[in-house]
Amino acid sequence: MKGIGEKGATKLLQQFGSLEGIYANLKLIAPGLQKKLAEGEENAKLSKRLVELKRDLFTVDTFDTEQYLVRDVDYDAAVPLFQEIGMRSIIKELGRASNGDASSPIPAKAEPNVEHAKSSYEAVTDLAQVKRLFDEAVKATGVMAFDLETTGLDEMLAQVIGFSFCWVEGTSYYVPLVHDGKELMDRQQVRDLLDSYFSTGKLSLVGQNIKYDYKVLHQWGVKVKNMVFDTMVAAWLLDSASVFNMDYLADKYLNYKTVRYSDIVPKDKLLSDIPLDQAVFYGAEDADITFRLYKLFAELLAARNLRSLLDEVEMPLLRIIADMELAGIYLERKLIEPLSAEFEGRIEAIRNQIFTICGHEFNLNSPQQLQEVLFVERNIPTGAKTRSGFSTSTDVLEPLRDSYPEVELILQYRMLNKLKTTYIDKLPLQINEKTQRIHPSFAQTGTETGRLSCKDPNLQNIPVRTEEGRRIRSAFVPKAGHLFLSADYSQIELVVLAHMADDPGLKGAFAAGIDVHSSTASLIFDVPLEKVSAEQRRIAKTINFGVMYGMGTHSLAMDLKIPHSDAKQFIDQYFERYSAVRSFVEATKTSSQQVGSVSTLLGHVRTITEINSRSAVERAKAERIAVNTVIQGSAADIMKLAMLRSDAMLREHKLGARLLLQIHDELIFEVPEDEVEKTKAVVQEALEKAVTLSVPLRTSIEVGSNWGDIH
């Protein structure tokens, strides 16, 4: 818009929330700006329409149909295209999507990489030769890259069909146990040989996503004593915004094009079904490339002072996570399955209430139909209508729920429907038939902050504070003779903020054991601690947590449903009382602008790519990410240390507790009933002394006969 620059536009948007909000409050704006806005109104609204996605082209009730099933996506081929234009986030998502089982046409002849001629890849089908080669590896360095080929991606079900190993770059071996439906080697003898070298620590293993190999070997009866390096975790430490699959890493760091699984293995076939020479090359190449990446990453980590973080934290943690996944957690079918019919009944009742209020039936899952009913037929106020229609997202509807019963019911419908489809109906299908337990997967490389992520299923996202979420969690029960024990850090991110900002006010509240939100309310409202109201505490709590996420005036006003002027006053008062927090936030922003990255308590580095962007919007987002990463990433560091320390102390005291879940700031253990009191003391000490800060770490320990009892 002519006469209004990026800074001026950003300020207006922050003040009024949207373009429509600006024009709705035109009279509140200075006369000079009013004139410019009035003259440029047509162009401004046209520009917005041009960049908005058109959502009314067609109506889709669900994408969960055969019509929308995509089978033939070459994710890896798309990566270089997005690299050229710097779309790192999309590259990362493509890397997660590329899991090796996409189907693509099988070429008549695979084009060899120019580097392939320099490599020596051999098949080994004689057990005595495998032993001789292992002995050579022991004499050399005792460290080798190792990779399994299996029948599937589920570690709990996968069967080994071969393995590869390498301890010299360019020389690698593949041992096929089965080929073309025929067993080539005695499985029991192979297993015993592997166990004799791995369980004793004669050979230390390097791997790409070695957690998978560790778990499959464990299921096969092979214990691994020394896992010393995971190239995927190392790649994450070097660049947490990157992609971590081997094909991408080989291309990025080695300038090497690997043979992809989908290029040589037809759909619904295994590596053991293709010609042996191709299987040998593919398998041996995996170990060779893993070893090459290991050598390079070891140098890069050392040069960036990150090697100790891998050796002392991430690799020991990898074993704990693997054992946690192998343990799994028991889901009682007779408790979870009846919820399906109950929730369906509640959903149907709410659906009928909505239709009664609105006067007719419509598809509640269709954004187009929903916006027509709410904002046209019901005339519920929202932003100005655009060619793409009105947003019906939860954050748009949330402020309207108290004033419009139909909106309240729609949000209830969404909540119940999501819980039913995501958890109640799906969890029983994820019970392992052999163990009768659910085995979720936790990833060290799943977030850029360092927090562990969870999938298949994501048990970290089951609601904690709702009765519906509690009932779902109540279906998770310990095995006979055991109880669940929860160890939960109290307000760990605020503790980290107080420590890193070195703010006397925050530190004093934690040191005295005072409720930090009440203490904050007392300071910003200038009232005695004992006279802080529930509403004042709620405001203080929102600000306390909002500071960590870069919450501005507009967001605070929306969250608390208060005028912008009040929100601004609260934030100003907060930073006036906690001046060291303001200094910390500003120092973090400045530092990240200077070096392009931030570091956590233990030294994990996250690159902040848009921190010096010309776009004020992108730059502001990057600044929020920078501050949040230091706080949330450091809290994640502390939790990792707590997991390491609790594991060591439980072993030291010879206690039978097993770690089952990590839910961000909380650990869930399965504990023998007669060891509960001792385990409580050990775990509490482990967590509260995991690291020494200028603010005491405190934990809440709870015990229950099911997961729902704990909170």
N, C-alpha and C positions, 0 to 999 in steps of 0.2 A: 504494500500500500504506500503510495507516494507520501513522503513526509514523515513516515513512522518506520524507524529502523528496528533491527532485531531486538535490541535491548528494550525499547519502548513497547514493542509488541508482546514480549515475554512478560513484562511487568503488568500489562493490561490483562493478559491471560491468567497470570497468577492471582490477580486481584478479583477477577470476575468469573474465572473458571472455564469459560468457553467463548467462542465468537458470538454466539447467541446471547450469552450473559452480558457481553460488552454492549451490544446494541439495545438490550433490554434496560440497561442502566446508563444510557447515553447522557442523561441530564446530570449525572453525578461526576462526569468527567470535565476537566478543564476546557474552557471555550475553544482554545486553539486546537486541541486534539479533537474536540467534538466536530469541528468543521472538517478536519481531514478525514475523520471516520465517516461522516455523512457523505462526503464527496466520493469516498472510495468504497462505499457499502456494496455496490453491485459487483465490483471486481473482487472484493474480499470474499463474498459469498460464492461467486463463481469459482474462485480458486479453491475454496474448500470442497465444493462439489466435485471438482476435477480430481482431487486426490483421495476422495472417499471411495471405498469399495461399493459396488452396486450389489445390493442384497435381494433385490426383488425380481431377479431374472427367472427364478424357478423356486418351487417349494419342495423341500426334502424332509420327510418325516424322520428318516434314519439313514445313516450311511452304512449301517451294519447289514448289508445285503450283498448278494453275489454280484449285482450290477456294479458296485463300487469297489470290489475286491481287486487290488493291484498285485499282480504276481511278478511281473517282469520289469523291475526297476534296477537300472545299473547305477547304483549309488556312487560307486567309486569313480566311474567315468564322469560324474557330475562335479566332483570335487575340484578339479583344475579350473573349471569354468567359473566357479564361485571364488576361487583363489584370486583370479585375475581382477575381480572387482572388489576384493577385500571383504567378502561377506562371511566373516569368521563364525558367527553364531549358526548360520545355516550349514556351514562345513561341519561344525561339531554335531549337529543333529543328523546330518547324513552319515557321519561316522558311527553314531549310535544305531542308526537304522540298518547299516550294512553289517549283517551278522553271519554272512556266509551261506545262507540258504536261499538266496534269490536265484531265480532261474533265468538263464540266458542261452541263446543258441550255442551249440558246441561247434567251435571252428574245425574245419577239415584238418588243419595242422596249426598247432600253436606256434606263434612267432617267437623264436628264442631271444632273450635279452642279450645284449652284447657282452654283458658281464658273465653270462652263463658259461661261456667257454673256459673261463678261468677257474671254474668250480669243479670239484671232484665229488660226485654224489654216488654212493654205492648202496646196493641192497645187501643185507646180511640175514641169512636164514639158518645159520649154524650157531647154536647157543655157545659153543666153545669159543667161536670167534667174537661173539658179543662180549664174553668175559675178558678175552685178551685185549679188546679195544677199551673196555672199562678200566682195566689195569693200566693201560697206557695213559688214559686220562688222569688217573690217580697220581701217577708218577710225574705228569706234566705240571698241572696246577691244582688238580682235585676239583676244579670247577668246570661244569659243562652245561651247555644249553640243552634242554630236554623238552620234547613236545609229543603229546599223545594224539593219535588219530582214533576217533571213536564212532559209534553208531548214532550219536545225537548230541544235542546241546544241553540236555538236562543231566547234570552231573550225578543225580541220584539214580538214573536209569541207564546211562551210557555204558556200553561195553567197549573194551579196548580192541581195536583191530590192527594196531601197529603203533610204533613209536620211532622217533628220530632223535639223534643226539649229535653234538658237535662241540669240540673244544679247540679247534684251530680254524681260523677264518678260511672259508673256501673248501674245507674238507668236512663232509657230513655223511651220516649213515642213516638208512631207514630200515627198520626191522618189521616186515609184514608178518603178523600172526595169522592172518587169514587173507586169502585172495581167490576171487572167482568161486566163492562158496566152499573152498577147501581150507582146512586148518594146516598151516605150514610148519607150526612149531607147537610144542607141548606147553599149554598155557600155565599149568602148575609150575613147571620148571622155570619158565620165564618170570613168573611172578616171584618165585623164591629168589631168583638171581637179582632182580631189581631190589627186592627187600634187603638183601644182604649188603648191597652197596648204599642204598638210600637211608634205611633205618639206622644204620651204624654211623652215618656221616662220612663214610669213605669218600663219597662224591657229594659235592654241594651243587645245587641246581639253580640254573638261571632259566627264566621262562617269560613268554609273552602271555599275560593273563594266567600266571602260574597257579592262581587259586583254583582254576578249573582242573588242572592236572592233579593238584594235591588232593582234591575231593574225589576225583575218579579213582586215583590210586588208593585212597583210603577205603573206598567202597570195595576195591579189588583185594584188599588185605595188605597193601604195601604202605608202610609208614615212611614219611619223609622227614628226616631230622633237620636238614639244613636247606632252607630256601633262602638264597642270599640276594637275589636280584630279580625284580619284575620289570621288564622293559616298558610295560604299559604304565605302571605307577611312576617309573622314572620319567617317562614322557610327560606325565601330568605335572610332576614337580617342576620340570623345565618350562612348561607352558600349559597352564591349566585350562586355557580357552581353546586348546587344539583338539584334534581328532586322534584317537589312540589305537585304531586297528593297525595291524601289521602292514597291510598294503600301503596305507597312507604314510606311516612312519618310514618305511623303506624308501618311498619316493621322496619324502621331504628331507630326510637326513642322509640317505645313502645315494640318492639319485638313481634308484634301482627299481625297476618294474617287476613286481613279483607275478608268478602264475597264480591267478585267482581260482578258488575252488569252483566257482560257477562256470569257469571257462573250460574245465576238463571233466567235471562230474555232472552227468545229466540229472534232471529233476527226479526225485524219488529213488536215486541210486546212492551208493556209498563209494568212498575212495577205493575200497576193496573190489569194486565191480568194474573198474576201468583197467586198461592194459597196465601191466606191472611196471613197465619203464616210466610211464607217466605218474603212477602213484609214488614210485621211488623218488622221482625228481621233485614232486610237490612236497612230499613229507620231509625229505632231506633239506630242501630249500628253507622250510620253516625254521628248522633248528639253526641253519647257517645264518639266516638273516637275524634271528634272535641273538645269536652270539655276536654278530657284527654290531648290532644296536647296543648290546651290553657294553662292549668295549668303548664305543663312542660315548654313550651316555655316562659311563663311569667317569670319563675325562671331563665331560661338560658339568656334571654335578659337582665334581671336586673343584673345578674352576669357579663355580658360583657359590661355593661353601654350602652345598645342599646334600653332600654325600652322607653326613652324619644323620641328617633328617631321614634319609631313606633307611640307613642301616639300623638306627636306634629307635625309630618310631614306626615308619610305614611298613617295613618288612616284618618286624615282630607282630604288628597289628594285623597284617594280612593273615597270619596263621590263626589269630584269635577270631577274626571274622569268619574264616573258613570253618573253624570248629563250631562257631555259633550257628552257621548255616546248616552244617551237618546235624547238629542237635535238633533243630526245628522246634516247633511248638505244637502241642496237641489241641485240636479243635473238636469239641464235643458236638457231633452231628445232631443229637436229639435236642440240643439247646439252640442251635443256629437255624435248623431247617424249619421249625414252626414259625419263625419270625417272617418267613417269606409270605405266607398267607395272611398273617396279621398286618404286615406293612402294605400288602396289596389292598386289603380291606380299607385301611386308613387312606391310602392314595385314592381309591375309588370314591370314598366319602368326600374327600376334599375336592376331587374333580367335579362331583355333582354339585357341591356348594358353589364352586366357581361358575358353573354353567347356569345355576339358578340365579345368581347375582347378575350375570352378564346377559341372561335371557336366551341363550342358545348354546349348543355345543360347538367346539372348535378344537383344533389340535394344539394342545398346550406346549408341545415340543417344537412347534413351528414359530420361529421369530417373526415371520411375516404376518401370520394370522394373529399372533399375540399382540403385536404392535397395533394392528388394525382395531382389535377389540379394546385395548386399554386406552390408546391415545386418540383414536378417532371416535369410536362408538361411545366409550365411557368418558371421553373428554378429560382424561387425567393429564395434568400439566406436565410438560417436559420441555426439552429444548426445541427450537424451531425445527420444523420438518424439512428434511432434505430429500433429494431424489432417491437416496438409498434407504429412506425410512427412518424410524426411531430405533434407538438401541433398547433392547430389553434385558441387558446384562444385569447381574445381581447388584453391582455397585450403583447402577442407575435406579433400580427398583427399591433398594434398601431404604433410602431416605423417605420413600412414599408409604412404607408398610404401616405406619401408625395411623395414617390418615385415610387409607383406602383398604377395606377388608378384602377385596379381591386380590390386591397386591400381596397382602399378608398371606393369603391362602396359596397363591402361586409360589411364593418363596418356601412355604412349608412343603408344597408338592415337590418342588425341585430337590429339597433336602432329603425327603423320604425316598424319592425315586432314585437319587444318586446312591444312597446307602444300600437300597435294595439291589440295584443292578451291579454296583461295584463290589459290594461285600457279601451281603446275605445270600445272593444267588450264586456268586462265583467262588466264594471261599471253600464250600464243600467239594467243588470240582478240583481244587488244588491240593487236596489231601493225597499224600504219597501212599500208594497201596501197600508197599512193603513196610514202611515205618508207621503208617497211620498218623503222620504228623505233617504239618505244613512247613515247607522249607523256603522261606523268602531269601532273596539275594540282596546283599548289601555291597555297594560300590564305593571304593575309595576315590575313584576318578569321576564320580557322578556330578559333582558341583565344583564351581571355581573357588568357593570360599574354603573348602576342606571338610565341610560337613559330609557325613555318610549319607548316601541316598539308598532307598529301598525299593524293590520291585518284585513282582511275581510271588505274592502280592505285596503291595505297598502298605505295610502295617503301620507305618509312621503317620499316615493320614486319617486313621480312624478318629473321629471327633472324641475329645476328652471331656469336654464340659457339658455335653448334652446327654439326656437320658437315653436317647436312641443309640448314641455311640457307646455308652456304658453297657447297654444290653448286648451289643455285638461283641464287645470285649469280654463280657462275662461268659461267652461260649468257649473262650480259651482257658483251659484248665491244666494244672500240673499233673504229672503222673502220680500214681498211687503212692502214698507215704511221703509226699512232697508238698511244699507250698511255694507260691510265688513271692519273691522279695523284690521290691522296687527301691532303687537308690536314685534320687532325683536332686540335681543341683538346684539350689534356691537362687533364682534371678541371676544366673551366671553371667549373662551378657551385661547386665548393669554393674555387676562386680568388676568385670573386665573394663568397662568404661570408667568406673571410679579409679581403678588402678592405673590405667593408661593415661587418663587425663590428670591424675594426681590431684583430684579436686577435694579440698578439705571437707566441704559440706557432705558430699556423697560418701566419702570414706568414713566420716564421723558417724553417719547413720548406720552404715554396715557394721562398723566396729562396736557400736553400742547395742547392736541387735534391734534397732528401731525399724519399724516398717518403713521402707525407703519411700514408698509412694505417699504415705502420710507425712513423712519428714519433708518431702518436696512440696506438698500442698501447704504445709505450715510456713515454709519459706516464701513461696510465691504469692500466697494470699495474706501473709503477715498475720497469722493467727496462732495462738498457742497449740501445741501438738495435740493436746487432749480435746481441743474444740474443733478439730478438722472434721468437716462433714463428709458423708459418703460421696456426695456430688463433687466436692473439692478433691477428694482422693482419686475419684474416677478421672477427673481432668488431669491431675498430676501424673497418674499412671499412663495415660495416653501420651502425654508429653515426654515422660521418661523414655518410653519405648520408641516414640516417634522420632526423637533426636537421633537415634541410631540408624534410622532409615531415611534421614534427610527430610522429614515431614516439614512442609511449609505452612504458611498461613491458610491457604485455601484448603489443603487436606485436613488440617486440624479443625477448621470451621465445619467442614462436611462431616467429619467423624463425630464431633461433639454436638453438631446441629446448633451452632452458635454463630453470631455475626462475625464477619471478617475482622472487624475492629477489636472484638474481644479476643479472638484467636491470636491476633498480632500482639496484643497486650500480654497475654499469657506467655507467649514465646519470649518476648522481651524480658519479662520478669524472671523467667526460668534462667536465661543466660546471664542476667544481672546477678542472680543469686549463685549460680554455678559458673562463674567466669572462667574457671580452668577448663570446663567442658567446651566452652566456645573456643578457647585457645587451642585445645586439642583438635577440634573439628577443623578449624582454619589451617592449623599446621599440617594436618593430614592432607588436606586439599592441595596446599602449596607444595608439599613434598612430592605428591603423586604427579603434579604438573611438571615438576623439575626432572623426575627420573622415569616417569611413565608407568610406575607400578607402586604397589604397597606391599608391606610384609606383615605377617602375623607374629604372635608371641614367639613361636618356635622357628620363625624364619621362612615359612612358606611364602613364596612370592606370587602375586597375581598382577598380570599386566592390565592396565586400564587404558584401553585403546583410544577412547574418545575424550580423554581428559583435557586435551588441548584442541578440541574440535572448534571450528569456526561457529558452529551452531550452538546457540546458548542453551537450547533444549537438550541437545546431546551432551553438552559439557556439564550441565546441571545434573543429569542422570549419572554421568561418570563420577561426579563428585560424591553423590549419594552412595554409589557402589564402593568407592574408595573407603569412605568412613565405615560403612557397614561391613566390608570385608575384614578390616582390621579388628573390629569388635567380634563379629560372628565367627570369623576364621580363628581368632585366638581362643574363643570359647570352644570351638571344635578341637583345637590343639589340646586344650586341657582335658576334654572328654577322652581323647585318644590316650593321653598319659594315664588317665584314670582307669581305662580299660586294661592297659598294660600292667599297672600296679595292682589292680584287683586280681587279675589272673595270677600274677606272681605270688601274691599273699595268700590266695586260696590254696595254691599248690604247696606253699611253705607250711601252712597250717593243716595240710592234708584233709581239707574239707571237700565234701561231695557236691557242692553247688556248681551248677553249670550256667553260663551266660547264654540267654536265649535271644534277647532282642536289645537293640540300641535305638531308643526313640529320642534322638537329638540330645537333650540334656538329661536323659534318664536311661538307666540300665535295668533290665528285667532278668532276674535269676530264678532258676528252679532249684529249690533247696530242700534237702532231707529234713523232715519235721523235727528230728532230735538235734539238728545242728543250727536251727534258726537263730537263736540268740547269739551264738558265737559268730555266725556268718554276718549278722547285722553289725557287730562291732568291727569285724575285719573289713567289711566293705566300706563302712563309714570312714574308717581310718584311711583306707586306700584312696578314696575320693577326696577327702578333705586335705590330705597331704600329698596329693598328686603333683602340686607345684606350689611354690611359696610366692604369694603376692602381698602387696601392701594392704590388702583387704582380705579378711578371712573368708575362706570357702566354706559354705555350709550346705549340708545335705538333709533331705527329708527321706527317712527310711520307713517303708510301709510293707506289711505282709498280708497276703490274702489267699483264699482258696480258689480264686479265679482272677483274671486280669481286671475285670470290672470292679472288684472289691478294693482295688488298690487306691483308686482316686475317688 
